[in-house]
Each structure stands twice: as C-alpha cells, then as structure tokens.
Amino acid sequence: MSKQAEVVLLDKSHYPRVKVCGSGLSPHALSILGRLDLIQQIAPLHTPIKAMNATAPGGSHFRVSTGRDAWVVPRVELDQRIAQTAVAFGATFHEQTKGLALLRDPQGQVRGLKTDRGDFEADLVVCADGSPSRFSDDTSPKRTIRTLMGWWRGASFPDGEAYMVWDRRLAGYYAWVFPEPDGVVNIGLTIPEHAPDAKRLKPLFQELLEEHFAEGLAGAEQSGKWMGHPAVISTTVGKIVEARAMWIGESARLVSPGTVEGISFALESGVTAASHIGRHLGLQRGFSPLAQRGYQAITGARMLPKFWAAEAFAAAMNSPTARRFGRGVIDSPVTPLVERGIKHLFGNAEGMI
C-alpha cells in the first residue's frame, strides 16, 4: 500500500453531537488514547473516577477503588476531538452525510458508499456506523441490550465516585451513575431486550431513580430529555472483513456482553484495523484471503477472552443461586477476592469505567 492515502470521514450527524453513552474511559481506553496522542487534548475535559460503589442483586453494597484513574469525558467532547484530530492529519470530513448502502461492482466487491449526498468511490470502506450496523450482513448469534439515560445538574453524589446497581429487574445488567465535569452526572440503565421489564422502560427507569438514587438527586435539575439506543452484543467475532471493507467497534458487535461498554473496544479495533491496512491492503486487489483471515484471527484473540469473562459475570448476576452465594461472599472475609474480580472487569480491563 502507498504511504500516502486519501481518507474521507463521513458522519450522519453534525458535530459536536450528544451521544447516548455513559462516557466512561477505562485505564485501557486511556492507554490507547495516549498512543494516539489525544490525552493532552481531552485531559482538561475529564472528571476522574476514583471508586465504584456497587450494589449486588441481593442488596449487598461494597466499594471498590479503581486502583488507577478512570475518566469520564462526555462524548460530545471526546468525539469532537477525535474528528478534529483526523482532519488535522489530513482527512476530509463530511458531516450530515448519511450512509445508505455499500456500493458493489458486478463481481460483488465493495467499491464505495452510497449516501444521501451522493456516491463516494473508495478502495476500502471502514464501517464504524455503530449498533446495529446498516452495512453488516453478519449472521452470527447476537443479543440486543436496551439502554436509557439522562443528565442531571446539581446532584450531590460525592466527587470522584461512580455507582453501579445490579437490580434484579434488569436481568443480569445494571443501572449506573457517572460524574461528568461542571457538576453534571449521567444516569442510565442497561437491560436485555427480551427481559420482562424491558417492555416498560421509562417507568422502570423512574422507579430505579427513586429507589436507588433519590438522595443524590435531591435538588438536582434534569438537563435535556432521556435518550435511549440499542446495543448489539455477542460472544463471537463474526464477519468483520472482506476484500475492500472492514467493520470496527459496535458495527462489528465489539461490545462487552457483561457491561455493554464499547469505547475501549472501538478504540482498540480501530487501531488494529489501521495497522492491518498499513501492512496488508493492496490497492489493486484489496485484502487477500490470507490477510482477511489474519484480521479475523487477531481481533478474535484480543476480544474474545474479555467477552467470555464478561458474559460469565452477567450470567452470575442473573442467577438466583449465584446471587445467594455472592451475598454470603460479599459479607465475608473473602470480599477482597470479589473486589479484584470487579476491578478486573470494570477498571483495569475493558470494563464500563
């Protein structure tokens, strides 16, 4: 591949834009942003998370120090800085340009993207259109997790403290509180699409706010409307590459099955894709079959162990037997073992924070 390439970035939105996301950056996500020389840009925009206050489905409470800083950087700021950095390095950015379909030649090879503002010819299309991707034909097993969240100003939660509550109604998933800069907190829930209470999402969210977070929200003012978005999760890595197309981040279903966190996986898969493009893309023929298998294998090796561990954790949180055992463990002298497990899932590995 030539050392020089014309890069065109398309987005259906106008920047800066608000995105449905807890906006938490794990230590791993921060390390990738450091490799991309973005830390200095986002450092003034962050709020640190020093500790996680967790509530298990059985009602037990415990507090886990993150050990290393995790940050919250609102996506309205983070995404804007990433896009601006791409432009600074030579990319052409077209906002308010909605991708409609992959363009293919008579042989079925991708040759560009059809949008509502015309066709864009390309030697390679990298699909990063989120979840669910309109460009993916992946038929591997998947599940949908629903989310709903809002923002409040003037809440009285302690500085640097986050909260995760595994309420039984959330069927193995959780509600959260994350601090943002300027006295704002974001609060949301995650729940499997087919869980009984997913059919009453807004009343359920109101109940959780009143039951778990009322004290911290006393006197706070809601900022804007509640927003929701589906996340597609999987414990496999399906079709994420062909000769002239790649899928990264949520469009490739690279989302934690346990925490529904996608930022660190999107960053890591983007870096992996960029490296693979630089080494293996031939402009005359795209990726060879061997290069395609290599990208699948590398991505699977990096992602799947984290997915399996997170899936097991979510299953345990939704198991009555595990919950009964977990309550005894949390109240016992082996609590540090539980804390290390939580820290691995939600702090020093690719967890929600």
Secondary structure, DSSP 8 states (H G I E B T S, - for coil): --S----EEE-SS-SS---SS--EE-HHHHHHHHHTT-HHHHGGG-EEEEEEEEE-TTS-EEEEEEEEEEEE--HHHHHHHHHHHHHHTT-EEE-S--EEEEEE-TTS-EEEEEETTEEEE-S-EEE---SS-TT----S--EEEEEEEEEEES----TTEEEEE--GGGTT--EEEEEETTTEEEEEEEEETTSGGGGGHHHHHHHHHHHHSHHHHTT-EEEEEEEE--EEE-SS----EETTEEE-GGGGT---TTT---HHHHHHHHHHHHHHHHHH-BTTTBS-HHHHHHHHHHHHHHHHHHHHHHHHHHHHHT-HHHHHHHHHHHTSTTHHHHHHHHHIIIIISS---
